[in-house]
Amino acid sequence: MPTRPVVGITMGDPAGIGPEVALRTVVDPRVQRVCIPVIIGDAGALDRVRAVCRVRRRIRAVGFPGEARGSGAVEVLDLKNVDPAACPVGVVSAAAGRAAVEYVFKSIELAMAGEIAAAVTAPLNKEAMRQAGFPFDGHTEIYAEKTGTRDYGMMLVVGRLRVLHVSTHVALREAVTRVTRERVLTVIRLAGVAAQILGIRAPRIAVAGLNPHAGEAGIFGREEIEQITPAVEAARAEGFDARGPLPPDTVFYRARRGEFDFVIAMYHDQGHVPLKLIGFDRGINVTVGLPMIRASVDHGTAFDIAGTGKARHESLVAATLLAVRMARRWRAAGKPPGAPV
């Protein structure tokens, strides 16, 4: 891209810390240098936390992303969909949940039309979304459904550690049943897609086991023998440098030391716990497989500190910088808006 790309940053739940971290991110010099950030949200919700965030720049409403100039003002595509009285800061509400989902819908519309180069998202609140009548488990599922994507995955990134998940927001009992040869192979392929968009040649992909010690030859479970190993063998036959199943209690340590480029985790907490331990404030959540670029923070709405100005914006900055990097490579590869990443 010859000029700075326009990146849409969804404001997240208006009652959470989303407005605060979004404000701080769009005025951060690291972000301003590489893109023109536009908040997709509500100007009134942003204005009510501007003082606690110590952001003195004016808020400028734009009618569409192309109007943004990246001149240093807080530029917002104002959907005007928040009544402050109906969604007080720090309180779960249907009104806030509805507004937050509308920001995400708008980001998808804009990205698919090529009006923004990438979407970066501040956190949603699942309870608020459900109160508003949206049954989604999170951002990942919204983007997949609204873009018609069948094969997709959640990838968490902290530095050089990149983890993709076989399953995410389901009960642990159900997560075990989702460890199938087909799904594990799909996620290995998605790691290959992520490697292409990140510029990683010949990615080394570690596949974690599901059970302690990766099943210990069937002593602690047969999922490794019956599902995971056949998936790894199939992936290797397709040309992937996939290894495993490997003991889950050591594979993340090995990856962080540089032995692997990606780790395939079997369920939500298996992948999330090590990532959040080493980089809670720097974690990035990327949806792989979409026909657009989407990155996000890897933390929640933090209602307990919302409105206090204490929220840190490092994760949203990191997500924005990674999204710009991915968008540049995607565009350089000649991918038009709406093309599979």
C-alpha positions, 0 to 999 in steps of 0.5 A: 500500500503506497499510503497508510491503510485505513483500519477500522477499530470497533469500540467494543461494549460501550459499558466496558473498557473498549472506549478507553482502550480505543481512544488511547490506541488511535492517538498512540504514535505507533499506530498513527505512523502505520495506519489511519485508525477510525473508531467504529462506535459512538462519539458520545460513549467515547466523549464520556471517558475522554477525561479519565483517559487524558485524551485531549484531542477532539473527536471528529465524526466521519461519514465513511472511512475514506473521509478520515485524514489521520491528522491526529484527531480521534476520528470515529464512524459514529453509529449514534446507537448508545443512550448513556442512560441505558448503558451506564459504565461498568454495568451489563446491559442489553443496550450495550450488547446490541450496540457492540454487535452493531459495530462488529457488523459494520466492520464486516460490511466495510472490510468486505467492501474494501473501505477498510484494510482490516478490522481490529476489535475491542472486547465484547461481553457475552452476557450483554450480547445474549441479553440483546438477543445475539446468541454468538459465543464471541467475535470469532463466530460473528465474523465467520457467520457473517462472512459465510466462512466454514473453516476458520480458527482462533489464533492467539499471538504473543511475540513469537508464540502463535497458538491455534485452537481446535475448539474454543468456547464450548464445555470441556466435555464437548471439547473432547468430542471435537478432537477429530481427525478432520478438525485437527487437520483443518486447523493445521491447514489454517496454520499454513494459511496464517504462515503465508499471511505472516510471511513465515516460509516452511512453518514448523507446526507442533500439534499438542496432545489432548491427554496428559503426556499425549496419552502415553501410548493409550494409557491415559486416553486413545484420542491421540492414537485414533484422531490426532496422529492420523491428522498429523500424518495426513498433514505431513502427506500434504507437505506440512512440517507437522509434528505430534501429538506432543505432550501439552505440558512441554510443547508451549515451552519448546515453541517459545524457545523457537523450536516451532512456529505454531502450536495447535491446541486441542481446546480453549484453556490449553492454548489460552493459559500459557499465552496469558501467563507470558503476555496478558497485556500483549496478547492478540487474537486473530481469526484465521480463514476469513475473507478479510483481516481481523485481529483483536485484543485477548482480554475482556470488557473488565467492567470492574475498572471501566470508566476509571482510566486504568485500562491498558491499551497495549493489546489493542495497539499490538493487534492493530500493528499486526493487522496492518502488517497482515493487510499489507502482505494480503494486498501485496499478494493481489488479494481483492476485498472479500478474497479468502485470506 
